[in-house]
């Protein structure tokens, strides 16, 4: 079979050359030579390879591998994936209101949006979706699953779920879903405005402004807590406008630098300040990234807010979407962004990799120092370091293990499914003891699985693997270690268990206020806002 390069691929090449101008001329021979080699290779495979080849699949594999060598944010989208990306960007679509993770070959529900299809049908966290309309979901990709659950509002489909070993059939009716960026806002401790921003979607700045205005009508605000923990970013223009709410118009927030940046290179606040002088604390953690770091980094550089929490993720790269032929699309990294002090907070240096192909990070000695507007020292190359560093309960090694291996998640699901209609009650000593027994047993099992999986990846000798299949970890040592860590970190683990049960037992409008009463980081932020002298000293 003779295969030809897809027309869209050739058009992409032509468009690339035309758009690059003089930059490509210097490397014209290299580009031309490699395209010629690639074309010949592709043709040779189609003509002489022993088995029949799927041209589109082969090309997609090659493109994905090529882009992966650059950075994880530069991606090619098929026609369907491009449509899904547009839907996500617009924040409105017909679906079921959930997120899933893949475990043991099947999708598992790990988030349900209140008021939407899955929630209305009593689909629960931890439910394993085994089939849709009778089609098994074993080893199906996330894209394949999305294509089955999304569709026109008011259309239906059937699902089969596995809940604690019991098979359950459900009929699901799709609904029009519109995602909000602000998941909760309200008064905290009487005089502090608290705003939880989940993402920087369309209208995120308007949502924050509306929330703050409502709270300003109730009382004179002593301060604002902007919670960006676990916020992975979103639209840059929304981030710039959010900063504008606190610093006013015509302030430079972020500068883009790249080989061929199109559009604005210097992003300026377009809006007037809503709260130009009100004390502000921004909460961040290791999952706060991209647009979250634009907001926290620029506010830090302008000495306008105290950043509190843990060092942020460190994503200082900017992506744009490029339309390609046949309704395909590409998201590509076009620039690095720099905060007002002139620093780039990108942590991983994808252009500098070790012998295993892993992107390096800057050493402390390599990081340049920069100055904020008031003369404080800040550093490049490692995310946003908080002005007030807090030890996170998620940062404890035992709790990281419990959450990474879904032990807290699975236990909370089990507890909820036993008594779904009871009211939330704080975790008791008896429940903690029960969880400890559960965690010890699960940890031992998971470590055993990891041992065998690791050995299997290292050795291909089937006979040897059979010989070591009986290899066991020292269960007594594991049990002793896990038990000791659980007891040592009891308060933090109880806090995580309380949150997990609250997420299952309480509706959204009750969950956030209840969690704020327990959240130690929000309490620290509020305490700082109630101490004006200490707050001001941190900005000098």
C-alpha positions as CSV (number, residue, x, y, z in Angstrom):
1,X,0.0,0.0,0.0
2,X,1.3,3.4,-0.9
3,X,0.6,6.2,1.6
4,X,1.0,9.8,1.0
5,X,1.6,12.7,3.3
6,X,-1.7,14.1,4.4
7,X,-2.6,17.4,2.7
8,X,-3.0,19.1,6.1
9,X,0.6,18.1,7.0
10,X,1.9,19.6,3.7
11,X,-0.2,22.8,4.2
12,X,1.2,23.1,7.8
13,X,4.7,22.9,6.4
14,X,4.0,25.6,3.8
15,X,2.3,27.8,6.4
16,X,5.3,27.4,8.7
17,X,7.8,28.5,6.1
18,X,5.7,31.5,5.0
19,X,5.1,32.7,8.6
20,X,8.7,32.5,9.7
21,X,10.3,34.8,7.2
22,X,14.0,35.5,7.6
23,X,14.3,33.3,10.6
24,X,13.9,30.2,8.5
25,X,16.1,31.3,5.6
26,X,19.3,30.6,7.6
27,X,18.1,27.1,8.3
28,X,16.4,26.5,5.0
29,X,18.6,23.6,4.0
30,X,18.1,21.8,7.3
31,X,14.4,22.1,7.2
32,X,14.3,21.0,3.6
33,X,16.6,18.1,4.1
34,X,14.7,16.7,7.1
35,X,11.3,17.1,5.4
36,X,12.6,15.2,2.4
37,X,13.9,12.4,4.7
38,X,10.7,12.3,6.6
39,X,8.6,12.1,3.4
40,X,10.8,9.3,2.0
41,X,10.6,7.4,5.3
42,X,6.8,7.7,5.5
43,X,6.4,6.6,1.8
44,X,8.8,3.6,2.3
45,X,6.8,2.4,5.4
46,X,3.6,2.6,3.4
47,X,5.0,0.7,0.5
48,X,7.1,-2.0,2.0
49,X,6.3,-2.5,5.7
50,X,5.3,-6.1,6.4
51,X,1.8,-5.3,7.9
52,X,-0.8,-2.8,6.7
53,X,-0.3,0.6,8.2
54,X,-2.9,3.1,9.4
55,X,-1.5,6.4,7.9
56,X,-3.4,8.8,10.2
57,X,-2.5,6.8,13.4
58,X,1.2,6.6,12.3
59,X,1.4,10.3,11.6
60,X,-0.3,11.2,15.0
61,X,2.2,9.0,16.8
62,X,5.1,10.7,15.1
63,X,3.7,14.2,15.7
64,X,3.1,13.5,19.4
65,X,6.6,12.1,19.9
66,X,8.1,15.2,18.2
67,X,6.1,17.6,20.3
68,X,6.8,15.7,23.5
69,X,10.5,16.3,23.0
70,X,9.9,20.0,23.3
71,X,7.7,20.4,26.4
72,X,4.5,18.8,27.8
73,X,2.3,21.8,26.9
74,X,2.9,21.8,23.1
75,X,0.2,19.4,21.8
76,X,-1.5,18.4,18.5
77,X,-5.3,18.0,18.6
78,X,-7.3,15.9,16.2
79,X,-10.6,17.3,14.9
80,X,-12.5,15.9,17.9
81,X,-9.9,16.9,20.4
82,X,-9.9,20.5,19.0
83,X,-13.7,20.7,19.5
84,X,-13.3,19.4,23.1
85,X,-10.5,22.0,23.7
86,X,-12.8,24.8,22.5
87,X,-15.7,23.5,24.7
88,X,-13.4,23.5,27.7
89,X,-12.1,27.0,26.9
90,X,-15.6,28.4,26.6
91,X,-16.8,26.7,29.8
92,X,-20.2,25.5,28.5
93,X,-21.2,22.2,27.0
94,X,-23.7,19.3,27.3
95,X,-22.5,16.7,29.7
96,X,-22.8,15.0,33.1
97,X,-20.8,17.2,35.5
98,X,-17.9,15.0,36.7
99,X,-14.2,14.3,36.5
100,X,-12.7,10.9,36.3
101,X,-9.3,9.1,36.9
102,X,-8.3,5.9,35.2
103,X,-7.6,3.0,37.7
104,X,-7.2,-0.6,37.0
105,X,-8.3,-0.3,33.4
106,X,-11.5,1.6,34.1
107,X,-12.7,5.2,34.8
108,X,-13.4,6.0,38.4
109,X,-15.4,9.1,39.4
110,X,-13.3,11.4,41.5
111,X,-15.3,14.7,41.3
112,X,-19.0,15.4,40.9
113,X,-20.5,18.8,40.2
114,X,-23.5,19.5,42.4
115,X,-26.8,19.9,40.5
116,X,-25.8,18.2,37.3
117,X,-26.6,14.8,35.7
118,X,-24.3,12.5,37.7
119,X,-25.3,14.1,40.9
120,X,-29.0,14.0,40.1
121,X,-28.7,10.3,39.3
122,X,-26.9,9.5,42.6
123,X,-23.6,8.6,41.0
124,X,-21.0,8.8,43.7
125,X,-17.3,9.4,44.2
126,X,-15.4,6.2,43.7
127,X,-18.0,4.6,41.4
128,X,-16.3,2.6,38.7
129,X,-18.0,3.1,35.3
130,X,-17.8,-0.3,33.6
131,X,-19.9,0.4,30.5
132,X,-21.9,3.0,28.6
133,X,-24.8,1.9,26.5
134,X,-23.6,-1.6,26.9
135,X,-20.1,-0.8,25.5
136,X,-17.3,-1.9,27.9
137,X,-15.0,0.9,29.1
138,X,-12.1,-1.3,29.8
139,X,-8.9,0.3,28.6
140,X,-10.8,3.1,26.9
141,X,-9.0,6.5,26.8
142,X,-10.3,9.7,28.4
143,X,-11.0,11.0,24.9
144,X,-13.1,8.0,24.1
145,X,-15.0,8.3,27.3
146,X,-15.7,12.1,26.7
147,X,-17.1,11.3,23.3
148,X,-19.6,9.0,24.9
149,X,-20.8,11.2,27.8
150,X,-20.9,14.5,26.1
151,X,-23.6,15.5,23.7
152,X,-26.7,17.6,23.3
153,X,-28.6,18.5,26.5
154,X,-31.7,16.4,27.3
155,X,-30.3,13.4,25.5
156,X,-29.8,10.2,27.5
157,X,-27.6,7.2,27.8
158,X,-27.3,4.3,30.2
159,X,-24.3,3.4,32.4
160,X,-23.3,0.4,34.5
161,X,-21.2,1.2,37.6
162,X,-19.4,-1.0,40.1
163,X,-19.9,0.3,43.7
164,X,-18.1,-1.6,46.4
165,X,-18.4,-4.8,44.3
166,X,-22.1,-4.3,43.5
167,X,-23.3,-3.7,39.9
168,X,-25.7,-0.8,39.4
169,X,-27.5,0.3,36.3
170,X,-28.4,4.0,35.8
171,X,-30.0,6.2,33.2
172,X,-28.3,9.5,32.7
173,X,-29.8,12.6,31.0
174,X,-27.2,15.1,29.8
175,X,-27.5,18.7,30.9
176,X,-26.2,22.0,29.7
177,X,-23.1,22.6,31.9
178,X,-21.6,26.0,32.5
179,X,-18.6,26.0,34.7
180,X,-18.0,28.9,37.1
181,X,-14.5,30.0,38.0
182,X,-15.4,31.1,41.6
183,X,-16.6,28.1,43.5
184,X,-17.3,30.0,46.7
185,X,-17.1,33.4,48.2
186,X,-18.3,34.7,51.6
187,X,-17.5,36.6,54.7
188,X,-14.9,34.9,57.0
189,X,-14.6,35.8,60.6
190,X,-17.1,38.6,60.2
191,X,-14.9,41.2,58.3
192,X,-12.8,39.4,55.8
193,X,-13.8,38.6,52.3
194,X,-12.8,35.1,51.2
195,X,-12.9,34.1,47.5
196,X,-12.0,30.6,46.2
197,X,-11.0,30.7,42.5
198,X,-10.9,27.3,40.9
199,X,-9.7,28.3,37.5
200,X,-9.2,31.4,35.3
201,X,-12.1,30.8,32.9
202,X,-14.0,33.3,30.9
203,X,-15.5,36.0,33.2
204,X,-13.3,35.0,36.2
205,X,-12.5,38.6,36.9
206,X,-16.1,39.6,36.7
207,X,-17.1,36.8,39.0
208,X,-14.6,38.0,41.6
209,X,-15.6,41.6,41.3
210,X,-19.3,40.7,41.7
211,X,-18.5,38.6,44.8
212,X,-16.4,41.3,46.4
213,X,-19.1,44.0,45.7
214,X,-21.7,41.9,47.5
215,X,-19.5,41.5,50.5
216,X,-18.6,45.2,50.5
217,X,-22.3,46.1,50.8
218,X,-22.5,44.1,54.0
219,X,-19.6,45.6,55.9
220,X,-16.3,47.4,55.7
221,X,-13.7,44.8,54.7
222,X,-10.6,44.5,56.9
223,X,-9.0,42.3,54.3
224,X,-9.4,39.9,51.4
225,X,-8.2,36.3,51.1
226,X,-7.8,35.2,47.5
227,X,-7.5,31.4,47.5
228,X,-5.5,30.1,44.5
229,X,-4.6,26.8,46.0
230,X,-4.8,23.9,43.4
231,X,-5.6,26.4,40.7
232,X,-3.8,25.3,37.6
233,X,-4.3,28.5,35.6
234,X,-6.4,29.4,32.5
235,X,-6.8,32.6,30.6
236,X,-4.1,35.2,30.9
237,X,-6.4,38.2,30.2
238,X,-8.5,37.2,33.2
239,X,-5.4,37.0,35.4
240,X,-4.4,40.5,34.4
241,X,-7.9,41.9,35.1
242,X,-8.0,40.2,38.5
243,X,-4.8,42.0,39.5
244,X,-6.3,45.2,38.2
245,X,-9.1,44.9,40.8
246,X,-6.4,45.5,43.5
247,X,-3.8,47.8,41.7
248,X,-5.8,49.8,39.2
249,X,-5.5,50.5,35.5
250,X,-2.4,51.0,33.3
251,X,-0.1,48.8,35.4
252,X,2.2,46.4,33.6
253,X,1.5,42.9,34.9
254,X,3.3,40.5,32.7
255,X,5.7,40.7,29.7
256,X,5.9,37.9,27.1
257,X,9.2,37.1,25.4
258,X,9.6,34.6,22.6
259,X,11.0,34.2,19.1
260,X,7.8,35.1,17.3
261,X,5.3,36.5,19.8
262,X,2.1,37.7,18.2
263,X,-0.4,39.9,20.0
264,X,0.3,41.9,23.1
265,X,3.8,41.5,24.5
266,X,3.2,43.7,27.6
267,X,0.0,43.0,29.3
268,X,-1.5,46.1,31.0
269,X,-4.4,46.3,33.5
270,X,-7.4,47.7,31.7
271,X,-9.7,48.2,34.7
272,X,-9.9,50.5,37.6
273,X,-9.2,49.2,41.1
274,X,-12.1,48.0,43.2
275,X,-10.1,47.6,46.4
276,X,-6.8,49.5,45.9
277,X,-5.7,49.7,49.5
278,X,-7.5,46.8,51.3
279,X,-5.0,44.3,52.8
280,X,-4.8,41.2,50.6
281,X,-3.5,37.7,51.3
282,X,-3.1,35.2,48.4
283,X,-3.0,31.6,49.3
284,X,-0.9,29.3,47.0
285,X,0.4,25.8,47.0
286,X,2.5,23.5,44.9
287,X,-0.4,23.0,42.5
288,X,-0.9,26.8,41.9
289,X,0.4,27.3,38.4
290,X,0.5,29.5,35.3
291,X,-2.2,32.3,35.6
292,X,-2.2,31.7,39.4
293,X,1.5,32.6,39.3
294,X,0.9,35.6,37.2
295,X,-1.5,36.9,39.8
296,X,0.5,36.0,42.9
297,X,3.9,36.9,41.3
298,X,2.8,40.4,40.0
299,X,1.1,41.2,43.3
300,X,4.2,40.2,45.2
301,X,6.5,42.2,42.9
302,X,4.3,45.3,43.4
303,X,4.2,44.7,47.2
304,X,0.5,44.7,47.0
305,X,-0.3,41.4,48.7
306,X,1.3,38.9,51.1
307,X,1.7,35.5,49.4
308,X,1.1,32.7,51.9
309,X,1.4,28.9,51.7
310,X,3.9,26.8,49.8
311,X,6.1,27.5,46.7
312,X,4.0,27.4,43.6
313,X,4.4,25.0,40.7
314,X,6.6,27.1,38.5
315,X,5.0,27.3,35.0
316,X,6.3,30.4,33.3
317,X,5.4,29.3,29.8
318,X,2.6,30.8,27.6
319,X,0.6,28.8,25.0
320,X,-1.4,29.9,22.0
321,X,-3.8,27.9,19.9
322,X,-3.0,27.6,16.2
323,X,-5.7,26.4,13.7
324,X,-4.5,23.8,11.3
325,X,-6.1,22.3,8.2
326,X,-8.9,19.8,8.4
327,X,-10.2,21.4,11.6
328,X,-7.2,20.1,13.6
329,X,-5.4,22.4,16.0
330,X,-2.2,22.8,17.8
331,X,-1.4,24.3,21.2
332,X,2.1,25.5,21.3
333,X,4.4,27.3,23.7
334,X,5.2,30.7,22.1
335,X,6.8,32.6,25.0
336,X,7.9,32.8,28.5
337,X,6.3,35.3,30.8
338,X,8.1,37.7,33.1
339,X,6.6,39.4,36.1
340,X,7.0,43.2,36.8
341,X,10.3,42.7,38.6
342,X,11.7,41.0,35.4
343,X,11.9,37.4,36.7
344,X,10.6,34.3,34.9
345,X,9.4,31.7,37.4
346,X,9.6,28.6,35.0
347,X,10.9,25.8,37.1
348,X,11.7,23.0,34.6
349,X,14.2,23.9,31.9
350,X,13.0,21.8,29.0
351,X,15.8,22.9,26.7
352,X,18.3,21.5,29.2
353,X,17.8,17.8,30.0
354,X,19.9,15.1,31.7
355,X,21.1,11.9,30.1
356,X,17.7,10.3,30.8
357,X,15.8,13.1,29.0
358,X,14.5,14.6,32.2
359,X,14.3,18.4,32.2
360,X,16.6,20.0,34.7
361,X,15.9,22.7,37.3
362,X,18.0,25.7,38.2
363,X,20.3,25.3,41.1
364,X,20.1,27.9,43.9
365,X,23.4,29.4,42.6
366,X,22.0,29.7,39.1
367,X,18.9,31.7,40.2
368,X,19.1,35.4,39.7
369,X,17.8,37.8,42.3
370,X,15.3,40.5,41.5
371,X,13.8,43.4,43.5
372,X,10.2,44.1,44.1
373,X,8.8,47.7,43.9
374,X,9.7,48.2,47.5
375,X,13.1,46.6,47.4
376,X,12.4,43.1,48.7
377,X,14.5,40.3,47.1
378,X,12.7,37.7,45.0
379,X,14.2,34.9,42.8
380,X,13.6,33.5,39.3
381,X,13.4,29.9,38.2
382,X,11.4,28.1,40.9
383,X,7.8,29.2,41.1
384,X,6.6,31.9,43.5
385,X,8.1,31.6,47.0
386,X,5.6,32.7,49.6
387,X,6.2,35.6,51.9
388,X,4.8,33.5,54.7
389,X,5.7,29.8,54.3
390,X,3.2,27.3,55.9
391,X,3.8,23.7,56.4
392,X,1.0,22.0,54.5
393,X,-0.7,18.9,55.9
394,X,-0.6,17.6,52.3
395,X,3.2,17.9,52.5
396,X,3.6,15.2,55.2
397,X,5.1,12.1,53.7
398,X,2.6,9.7,55.2
399,X,-0.3,11.8,54.1
400,X,1.2,12.2,50.6
401,X,1.4,8.4,50.4
402,X,-2.2,7.9,51.6
403,X,-3.6,10.4,49.1
404,X,-1.3,9.4,46.3
405,X,-2.4,5.8,46.6
406,X,-6.1,6.9,47.0
407,X,-6.3,5.3,50.5
408,X,-8.1,8.3,52.0
409,X,-10.3,8.5,48.9
410,X,-11.2,4.8,49.0
411,X,-11.9,4.8,52.8
412,X,-14.1,7.9,52.6
413,X,-16.1,6.3,49.7
414,X,-16.5,3.1,51.7
415,X,-17.7,5.0,54.8
416,X,-20.1,7.2,52.8
417,X,-21.6,4.2,50.9
418,X,-22.3,2.4,54.2
419,X,-24.4,5.3,55.6
420,X,-25.1,7.8,52.8
421,X,-28.0,9.5,54.4
422,X,-26.5,10.3,57.8
423,X,-25.4,13.8,58.7
424,X,-21.8,14.8,58.7
425,X,-20.0,14.3,62.0
426,X,-16.4,15.1,62.8
427,X,-14.0,12.1,62.7
428,X,-13.9,10.4,66.1
429,X,-11.0,8.5,67.7
430,X,-12.8,5.3,67.0
431,X,-13.1,6.2,63.3
432,X,-9.4,7.2,63.2
433,X,-8.5,3.8,64.7
434,X,-10.6,2.1,62.0
435,X,-8.9,4.1,59.3
436,X,-5.5,3.3,60.7
437,X,-6.2,-0.4,60.4
438,X,-7.5,0.1,56.9
439,X,-4.5,2.2,55.9
440,X,-1.9,-0.3,57.3
441,X,-3.5,-3.2,55.4
442,X,-3.8,-1.2,52.1
443,X,-0.3,0.1,52.4
444,X,1.1,-3.3,52.7
445,X,-0.9,-4.6,49.7
446,X,0.1,-1.6,47.5
447,X,3.8,-1.8,48.4
448,X,3.7,-5.5,47.5
449,X,2.1,-4.6,44.1
450,X,4.7,-1.9,43.5
451,X,7.5,-4.4,44.3
452,X,6.3,-6.9,41.7
453,X,5.5,-4.2,39.1
454,X,9.0,-2.8,39.5
455,X,10.6,-6.2,39.2
456,X,8.6,-7.0,36.1
457,X,9.6,-3.7,34.5
458,X,13.3,-4.4,35.1
459,X,13.4,-8.1,34.0
460,X,11.9,-9.8,30.9
461,X,12.9,-13.3,31.9
462,X,9.6,-15.1,32.5
463,X,11.2,-17.9,34.4
464,X,13.1,-15.5,36.7
465,X,9.9,-13.6,37.4
466,X,8.1,-16.8,38.4
467,X,10.9,-17.6,40.7
468,X,10.7,-14.3,42.6
469,X,6.8,-14.1,42.5
470,X,6.8,-15.3,46.1
471,X,9.1,-12.4,47.2
472,X,7.4,-10.6,50.1
473,X,8.0,-7.3,51.7
474,X,8.6,-7.3,55.5
475,X,5.1,-6.8,56.6
476,X,6.0,-6.3,60.3
477,X,8.3,-3.5,59.4
478,X,5.8,-1.8,57.1
479,X,3.0,-2.1,59.7
480,X,5.2,-0.7,62.4
481,X,6.3,2.2,60.3
482,X,2.9,3.1,59.0
483,X,1.3,2.9,62.4
484,X,4.0,5.1,64.0
485,X,3.6,7.7,61.2
486,X,-0.2,7.6,61.5
487,X,-0.1,8.3,65.3
488,X,2.6,10.9,64.9
489,X,0.6,12.9,62.3
490,X,-2.9,12.1,63.7
491,X,-4.1,15.7,63.7
492,X,-3.2,16.3,60.1
493,X,-4.7,13.0,58.9
494,X,-7.9,13.6,60.9
495,X,-8.1,17.0,59.1
496,X,-7.8,15.2,55.7
497,X,-10.4,12.6,56.7
498,X,-12.8,15.4,57.8
499,X,-12.4,17.2,54.5
500,X,-13.0,13.9,52.6
501,X,-16.2,13.2,54.5
502,X,-17.4,16.8,54.2
503,X,-17.0,16.6,50.4
504,X,-19.4,13.6,50.3
505,X,-21.9,14.6,53.0
506,X,-22.3,18.4,52.5
507,X,-23.7,20.4,49.7
508,X,-21.4,23.0,48.2
509,X,-23.0,25.9,50.0
510,X,-22.4,24.2,53.3
511,X,-19.1,22.5,52.5
512,X,-17.0,25.7,52.0
513,X,-18.1,27.5,55.2
514,X,-17.6,24.3,57.2
515,X,-14.2,23.6,55.8
516,X,-13.1,27.2,56.5
517,X,-13.7,26.6,60.2
518,X,-11.1,23.8,60.0
519,X,-8.7,25.0,57.3
520,X,-5.5,26.0,59.2
521,X,-4.1,28.0,56.3
522,X,-7.2,30.2,55.9
523,X,-7.0,30.8,59.7
524,X,-3.4,31.9,59.4
525,X,-4.3,34.3,56.6
526,X,-7.2,35.8,58.6
527,X,-4.9,36.2,61.7
528,X,-2.4,38.1,59.6
529,X,-5.1,40.4,58.2
530,X,-6.2,41.2,61.7
531,X,-2.6,42.2,62.6
532,X,-2.0,45.3,60.4
533,X,1.5,46.0,61.7
534,X,2.8,42.5,61.0
535,X,1.1,42.6,57.6
536,X,2.8,45.8,56.6
537,X,6.2,44.6,57.9
538,X,6.1,41.7,55.5
539,X,5.8,44.0,52.6
540,X,8.9,46.1,53.5
